[in-house]
Amino acid sequence: MPNNFVWYELMTTDLDAAEKFYGGVVGWSAKDSGMPGMRYDLLSVGEAQFGGAMGLTPEMTQGGARAGWMAHIGVDDVDAHAERLKAAAEKIGATAVATDVTQDDSVAALFRATGPADHVVVTAAQLRTGPFKTVAMEDVRATLEGKFWGAWRVARAAEIRAGGSLTLVSGFLSIRPRPNSAIVGAANGALESLTRGLALELAPVRVNCVSPGIIDTPIRAAMPEAARKEMLAKAAAALPVGRVGLGEDIAQQILALMTNGFATGSIVYLDGGALVT
């Protein structure tokens, strides 16, 4: 998928009929995304994935969701990212350095600028997935480049003081796979294995990993509000804790691993109990 792209989404009250119609007229194919809590299918032409289709429930339409097409335009705007990073840093009295973890030179420049660090946390990722047999190799490589190799670059370039820590973030697909997400699960599993290896190789620096489950973050903001709320409500109802995770939940666990001097080589699955249901 190029850096500038358009992602189309179909909202419909009769998903099966819509997919049958478009499949017969223009040759599109649809496959279940495996998204928990709602039906969301991925649309493709040949090997090219270009959008998704969501089945609207009566509750969604009553909440204001309307049938029709939407288009989300994604632009890799480095300047815009840098401005958001700067604004966030000013709120907490930090210094922002925009970095592309897919580029060796960019990561090296970051740690030349910061010098030795006490703690390093890696959350960066770009996730592009699809059906195993048809997902574009460009998307597979991009997912590994950002999620796995990005963390690898940071771990190599960072100079972390003895007794400090490196914390990586994977995801529960590593041990609870979903259809059409094999590359994401593989990247997460590789990060968890890397965590254990680096705990030995980088000692006395401590290396740990947090593996989140379903988290309500701004990444879901592109969904219609009614659909987003229903999907999260269904996911929450299936969890022992009765709610989905928040960014603050993950932050608290990362802080715990940073400050616990006896924790290294640990993988913490923070999923509200999803793995035991």
C-alpha positions as CSV (number, residue, x, y, z in Angstrom):
1,M,0.0,0.0,0.0
2,P,1.6,3.4,-0.9
3,N,2.1,6.1,1.7
4,N,-0.8,8.1,0.2
5,F,-3.9,5.9,-0.2
6,V,-7.7,5.9,-0.1
7,W,-9.5,3.3,2.0
8,Y,-13.2,2.8,1.2
9,E,-15.8,1.5,3.7
10,L,-19.3,0.3,2.9
11,M,-21.9,0.6,5.7
12,T,-25.0,-1.5,5.0
13,T,-27.9,-3.2,6.7
14,D,-27.6,-6.2,4.4
15,L,-24.0,-7.2,4.2
16,D,-24.5,-10.5,2.4
17,A,-26.7,-8.9,-0.3
18,A,-24.3,-6.0,-0.8
19,E,-21.3,-8.3,-1.2
20,K,-23.1,-10.6,-3.6
21,F,-24.2,-7.6,-5.7
22,Y,-20.7,-6.0,-5.9
23,G,-19.0,-9.3,-6.3
24,G,-21.1,-10.2,-9.3
25,V,-21.0,-6.7,-10.9
26,V,-17.4,-5.6,-10.5
27,G,-15.6,-8.8,-9.3
28,W,-14.8,-7.7,-5.7
29,S,-14.2,-10.4,-3.2
30,A,-14.9,-10.2,0.6
31,K,-13.5,-12.1,3.5
32,D,-14.2,-11.9,7.2
33,S,-11.7,-9.8,9.1
34,G,-12.1,-11.7,12.3
35,M,-12.7,-8.4,14.2
36,P,-14.2,-9.3,17.6
37,G,-17.6,-7.9,18.5
38,M,-18.9,-7.1,15.1
39,R,-18.9,-8.3,11.5
40,Y,-16.4,-6.4,9.3
41,D,-15.3,-7.8,6.0
42,L,-12.2,-6.9,4.0
43,L,-12.8,-6.0,0.3
44,S,-10.3,-6.9,-2.4
45,V,-9.8,-6.9,-6.2
46,G,-7.4,-9.7,-6.9
47,E,-4.5,-9.3,-4.4
48,A,-5.2,-5.6,-3.9
49,Q,-7.1,-4.8,-0.7
50,F,-8.9,-1.5,-0.9
51,G,-11.6,-1.3,1.8
52,G,-14.0,-2.9,4.2
53,A,-17.7,-3.5,4.6
54,M,-19.6,-3.3,7.9
55,G,-23.0,-4.8,8.7
56,L,-25.2,-2.2,10.5
57,T,-27.3,-3.6,13.3
58,P,-30.7,-2.0,14.2
59,E,-29.0,-0.6,17.3
60,M,-26.4,1.1,15.1
61,T,-29.0,2.7,12.8
62,Q,-31.0,3.9,15.8
63,G,-27.8,5.5,17.1
64,G,-27.4,7.5,13.9
65,A,-25.2,5.3,11.7
66,R,-26.3,5.5,8.1
67,A,-25.9,3.1,5.2
68,G,-23.5,4.3,2.4
69,W,-19.9,4.6,1.3
70,M,-17.1,6.5,3.1
71,A,-13.6,7.1,2.1
72,H,-10.6,7.6,4.4
73,I,-7.6,9.3,2.9
74,G,-4.3,8.4,4.5
75,V,-1.3,10.6,4.0
76,D,2.2,10.0,5.5
77,D,2.7,13.6,6.6
78,V,5.9,13.7,8.6
79,D,5.5,17.4,9.4
80,A,2.0,16.9,10.8
81,H,3.2,14.0,13.0
82,A,6.1,16.2,14.2
83,E,3.7,19.0,15.2
84,R,1.5,16.6,17.2
85,L,4.5,15.2,18.9
86,K,5.8,18.6,19.8
87,A,2.5,19.7,21.3
88,A,2.3,16.5,23.4
89,A,5.9,17.0,24.6
90,E,5.2,20.6,25.7
91,K,2.4,19.4,27.9
92,I,4.7,17.2,29.9
93,G,7.9,19.3,29.7
94,A,9.7,16.9,27.4
95,T,11.8,17.3,24.2
96,A,10.3,15.9,21.0
97,V,12.4,14.3,18.3
98,A,10.4,12.9,15.3
99,T,11.8,9.5,14.3
100,D,11.0,7.0,11.6
101,V,11.7,3.5,13.1
102,T,11.8,2.0,9.6
103,Q,15.0,4.0,8.8
104,D,18.4,3.1,10.4
105,D,19.7,6.7,10.1
106,S,16.6,8.2,11.7
107,V,16.8,5.9,14.8
108,A,20.6,6.4,15.1
109,A,20.0,10.2,14.9
110,L,17.5,10.0,17.7
111,F,19.9,8.4,20.2
112,R,22.7,10.6,19.2
113,A,20.5,13.5,20.2
114,T,19.3,12.0,23.5
115,G,22.5,10.4,24.7
116,P,22.3,7.7,27.4
117,A,18.9,6.9,28.7
118,D,17.5,5.3,31.8
119,H,14.4,3.8,30.2
120,V,13.2,3.2,26.6
121,V,9.7,2.2,25.5
122,V,8.9,1.2,21.9
123,T,5.2,1.4,20.8
124,A,5.7,2.2,17.1
125,A,4.0,0.1,14.5
126,Q,2.4,0.2,11.1
127,L,0.1,-2.8,10.6
128,R,-1.0,-3.9,7.2
129,T,-2.7,-7.2,6.9
130,G,-5.2,-9.3,5.0
131,P,-5.9,-12.9,3.9
132,F,-2.7,-15.0,4.0
133,K,-2.9,-16.2,0.4
134,T,-3.6,-12.8,-1.1
135,V,-2.2,-10.1,1.2
136,A,0.4,-8.1,-0.8
137,M,4.1,-8.9,0.1
138,E,4.6,-5.1,0.3
139,D,2.2,-5.0,3.2
140,V,3.7,-8.0,4.9
141,R,7.1,-6.4,4.7
142,A,5.9,-3.1,5.9
143,T,4.3,-4.6,9.0
144,L,7.5,-6.4,10.0
145,E,9.6,-3.3,9.1
146,G,7.6,-1.1,11.5
147,K,6.6,-3.5,14.2
148,F,9.5,-5.9,14.5
149,W,12.5,-4.4,12.8
150,G,11.7,-1.0,14.2
151,A,12.0,-2.3,17.8
152,W,15.2,-4.2,16.8
153,R,16.7,-0.9,15.5
154,V,15.8,1.0,18.7
155,A,17.2,-1.8,20.9
156,R,20.5,-1.7,19.0
157,A,20.9,2.0,18.8
158,A,19.8,3.0,22.3
159,E,22.4,3.4,25.0
160,I,20.6,2.4,28.2
161,R,22.3,2.8,31.5
162,A,22.9,-0.3,33.7
163,G,19.8,-1.1,35.7
164,G,17.6,0.7,33.3
165,S,15.0,-0.9,31.0
166,L,13.7,-1.4,27.5
167,T,10.0,-2.2,27.2
168,L,8.5,-3.4,23.9
169,V,4.8,-3.6,23.1
170,S,3.4,-6.6,21.1
171,G,-0.2,-7.7,21.1
172,F,-2.4,-10.7,22.1
173,L,-2.7,-11.9,18.5
174,S,0.7,-13.6,19.2
175,I,-1.1,-16.3,21.2
176,R,-4.8,-15.7,20.2
177,P,-4.8,-15.5,16.4
178,R,-7.6,-14.2,14.2
179,P,-8.3,-14.9,10.5
180,N,-6.6,-12.5,8.1
181,S,-4.1,-11.4,10.7
182,A,-1.3,-13.9,10.4
183,I,1.4,-11.4,9.8
184,V,0.4,-9.2,12.8
185,G,0.4,-12.3,15.1
186,A,3.8,-13.4,13.7
187,A,5.3,-9.9,14.3
188,N,3.9,-9.9,17.9
189,G,5.3,-13.3,18.6
190,A,8.7,-12.4,17.2
191,L,8.8,-9.3,19.5
192,E,8.0,-11.5,22.5
193,S,10.8,-13.9,21.6
194,L,13.1,-11.0,21.0
195,T,12.3,-9.7,24.5
196,R,13.5,-12.9,26.1
197,G,16.7,-13.0,24.1
198,L,17.6,-9.4,24.8
199,A,16.9,-9.9,28.5
200,L,20.0,-12.1,28.4
201,E,22.1,-10.3,25.9
202,L,21.6,-6.7,27.2
203,A,21.8,-7.5,30.9
204,P,22.1,-5.7,33.3
205,V,19.6,-3.6,31.3
206,R,16.2,-5.2,31.9
207,V,14.0,-6.0,28.9
208,N,10.2,-6.7,29.1
209,C,7.2,-6.7,26.9
210,V,3.5,-5.7,27.3
211,S,1.0,-7.5,25.1
212,P,-2.3,-5.6,25.0
213,G,-5.7,-7.0,24.2
214,I,-8.6,-4.8,22.8
215,I,-7.8,-1.2,23.7
216,D,-10.0,1.8,23.0
217,T,-7.6,4.2,21.3
218,P,-7.8,7.0,18.7
219,I,-6.9,4.4,16.0
220,R,-10.6,3.5,16.0
221,A,-11.8,7.1,15.6
222,A,-12.4,6.6,11.9
223,M,-15.3,4.3,12.7
224,P,-18.8,5.9,13.0
225,E,-19.3,6.6,16.7
226,A,-22.4,4.4,17.1
227,A,-20.6,1.4,15.4
228,R,-17.5,2.0,17.5
229,K,-19.5,2.0,20.7
230,E,-21.4,-1.1,19.9
231,M,-18.3,-3.0,18.9
232,L,-16.5,-2.0,22.1
233,A,-19.6,-2.8,24.2
234,K,-19.8,-6.3,22.7
235,A,-16.1,-6.9,23.3
236,A,-16.4,-5.6,26.9
237,A,-19.3,-7.9,27.6
238,A,-17.2,-10.9,26.7
239,L,-14.4,-10.0,29.1
240,P,-14.3,-11.0,32.8
241,V,-13.5,-7.3,33.7
242,G,-16.5,-6.1,31.9
243,R,-14.8,-3.4,29.9
244,V,-12.2,-2.9,27.1
245,G,-8.8,-1.5,27.9
246,L,-7.7,2.1,27.9
247,G,-4.3,3.7,27.0
248,E,-3.9,4.4,30.6
249,D,-4.0,0.7,31.5
250,I,-1.1,0.0,29.2
251,A,0.9,3.0,30.4
252,Q,0.5,1.8,34.0
253,Q,1.9,-1.6,33.2
254,I,4.8,-0.1,31.3
255,L,5.6,2.1,34.3
256,A,5.4,-1.0,36.6
257,L,8.0,-2.8,34.4
258,M,10.2,0.2,34.3
259,T,10.3,0.6,38.0
260,N,10.4,-3.1,39.1
261,G,14.1,-3.9,39.3
262,F,13.4,-7.7,39.5
263,A,11.4,-7.8,36.2
264,T,13.2,-8.9,33.1
265,G,12.4,-11.2,30.2
266,S,8.7,-10.9,31.2
267,I,5.8,-10.9,28.8
268,V,2.7,-9.4,30.4
269,Y,-0.6,-10.1,28.7
270,L,-2.9,-7.2,29.6
271,D,-6.3,-8.2,28.0
272,G,-9.0,-8.0,30.6
273,G,-9.0,-11.8,30.9
274,A,-9.6,-12.5,27.2
275,L,-7.0,-15.3,27.2
276,V,-8.9,-17.2,29.9
277,T,-12.3,-17.0,28.3
